[in-house]
Amino acid sequence: MPYVNVKVVGKLTKEQKRKISKDISESLLTHAQKPKDHTYIVFEEVAGENWAKGDQLFG
C-alpha cells in the first residue's frame, strides 16, 4: 500500500490535485505494479510564511 505525501507552498486547485493524483497513481502502477485502489495520496498545502529555504521564507 503506497502512501505519498505531496507538500507544496501555497494552494492547489481541486483540478490540479486530481491530475497530480492521477499521474502519481499511474506511475506507481506502471513502475511498481501497485494498484491504484491501494495508493493513498495526501496533499499538504503550506503557507509560504511557514516554509523556508535556508534563511529565506517563501512568503
Stockholm file with secondary structure:
# STOCKHOLM 1.0

chainA/1-59         MPYVNVKVVGKLTKEQKRKISKDISESLLTHAQKPKDHTYIVFEEVAGENWAKGDQLFG
#=GR chainA/1-59 SS CCEEEEEEESCCCHHHHHHHHHHHHHHHHHHHCCCGGGCEEEEEEECGGGCEETTEECC
#=GC SS_cons        CCEEEEEEESCCCHHHHHHHHHHHHHHHHHHHCCCGGGCEEEEEEECGGGCEETTEECC
//
